[in-house]
Amino acid sequence: MWRKPLALTDVARAFLSQPPPHKPLPRMTNLLGSIQFPAAMPFGEDCFTREDEADDSIMYRSPILCTHIDDDAIVALTKHYRRTLPATPPGNAVALLDLCSSWVSFLPPEFTPCRCVGLGMNSFELGENEQLTERTVHNLNKGGALRLPFDDGSFDVITNVVSVDYITRPLQLFEEMHRVLRPGGVAVMSFSNRMFWHKAVRIWTEASEWQRVLICSLYFRLARGGEAFEAVEALLITEPEGHDPMYIVQARKPGAGSQEPEGRQSPSDTDNEDGVPSMV
């Protein structure tokens, strides 16, 4: 257990003290309209330490076959993917990378990209995921400079489900996400309030739910000096009667195709959790 709270800089405190746009948080509305972002990372290295610093591969020696979020949260996430991901007609060339993948990816069953790559920690988990066409075991928190094992411009979509809280080098990861995305590609990060607490970074465990939205949004805003992503938005997508809150932070890589993709399926559903600063 941590002996004392994180010592945050004035810039970090000012950033995290910004209030949510409304209490309770509105659903299906961009939450970042009035948020001011710092020009550089305000969080020190201690913010990305964890209660358990043992190699993550130890924890994942045995498969962990759980969904981490409840059924309503899964429904909300799949609906969001259906609204957001590009169409995949027969003969499509769409490629998706599911970071921190496991035995399920929560993609709509009709979403059938020609390439669906899962990068995760356990080969058995990945083998159980029937939506994947390729599987890669890779530890994002281990080694020297973080580099994803893919060529530049390989993917149209990157997804990450309830795992951004475990990343100890988030800016490096988001810069790598930019590298492997094609111009106009979208990255969708989703999270709830559940986690393996001992493996999540301290800035996440000591933050409120609203502050976690700010933190994840900041990763997008600061990657490559603020030039990696555009159209950063944060959404609360929790189902109206849902228990587990479900948040989305997503953005696009600038370039060709940055406009809304044609052929997207848009079922009509309007998807609350208030948040107050806890570390300031």
HUKA-V242288 format. One record per backbone hydrogen bond with DSSP energy under -0.5 kcal/mol. CO is the residue of the C=O (numbers start at 1). NH is the residue of the N-H. E is the energy in kcal/mol with one decimal. If there is no record, write none. Layout:
[[CO	NH	E] [CO	NH	E]]
This chain:
[[6	8	-0.9] [9	13	-2.5] [10	14	-2.6] [11	15	-2.3] [12	16	-2.5] [13	17	-1.4] [15	18	-1.1] [26	29	-0.5] [30	33	-0.5] [32	35	-1.3] [35	37	-0.5] [42	9	-0.5] [44	47	-1.6] [45	48	-1.7] [46	49	-1.3] [47	203	-2.7] [49	202	-2.1] [51	53	-0.6] [55	58	-1.7] [55	59	-0.6] [56	60	-1.4] [58	61	-1.3] [63	65	-0.6] [64	66	-1.4] [70	74	-2.1] [71	75	-2.4] [72	76	-2.4] [73	77	-2.3] [74	78	-2.6] [75	79	-2.4] [76	80	-2.0] [77	81	-2.6] [78	82	-2.1] [79	83	-1.8] [80	84	-1.9] [81	85	-2.9] [82	265	-0.6] [89	92	-1.7] [94	114	-0.8] [94	115	-1.7] [95	156	-2.7] [95	157	-1.6] [96	98	-0.5] [96	117	-3.0] [97	99	-0.8] [97	159	-2.6] [98	101	-0.8] [98	119	-2.5] [99	161	-0.6] [101	121	-0.5] [104	102	-0.5] [108	111	-1.8] [110	112	-0.9] [115	96	-2.5] [116	133	-3.2] [116	134	-1.7] [117	98	-3.4] [117	119	-0.5] [118	120	-0.6] [118	136	-2.8] [119	100	-0.9] [119	101	-2.7] [120	138	-2.7] [122	126	-2.1] [123	127	-2.2] [124	128	-1.3] [125	128	-0.7] [125	129	-0.5] [126	129	-1.1] [128	130	-0.9] [129	132	-1.1] [134	118	-2.4] [136	120	-2.2] [136	138	-0.6] [138	140	-0.7] [139	142	-1.2] [148	150	-2.0] [151	154	-0.8] [155	182	-3.2] [156	186	-2.1] [157	97	-2.5] [158	188	-3.1] [159	99	-2.8] [160	162	-0.6] [160	190	-2.7] [163	166	-1.9] [164	167	-1.1] [165	201	-2.6] [169	173	-2.1] [170	174	-2.9] [171	175	-2.1] [172	176	-1.9] [173	177	-2.5] [174	178	-1.9] [175	179	-1.8] [176	180	-2.2] [177	181	-1.3] [179	153	-2.5] [180	154	-1.2] [180	155	-2.5] [182	185	-2.7] [185	253	-2.8] [186	158	-2.2] [187	189	-0.5] [187	251	-1.7] [188	160	-1.7] [189	249	-2.7] [190	162	-2.2] [190	163	-0.5] [191	247	-2.9] [195	197	-1.2] [196	199	-2.3] [196	200	-0.9] [197	200	-0.7] [198	52	-2.5] [200	51	-0.5] [201	204	-1.1] [201	205	-2.0] [202	206	-2.2] [204	207	-1.2] [208	212	-1.9] [209	213	-1.4] [210	214	-1.7] [211	215	-2.6] [212	216	-2.5] [213	217	-2.2] [214	218	-2.2] [215	219	-1.5] [216	220	-1.3] [217	221	-2.2] [218	222	-2.1] [219	223	-1.2] [222	225	-1.3] [223	226	-0.9] [223	228	-1.7] [224	227	-1.3] [230	252	-2.8] [233	250	-2.5] [234	31	-2.5] [235	237	-0.6] [235	248	-2.7] [236	28	-2.5] [239	242	-2.1] [246	237	-2.6] [246	238	-0.7] [247	191	-1.9] [248	235	-2.8] [249	189	-2.8] [250	233	-2.5] [251	187	-2.6] [252	230	-3.0] [253	184	-1.8] [255	258	-1.6] [261	264	-0.8] [262	87	-0.6] [267	269	-1.0] [269	271	-0.8]]
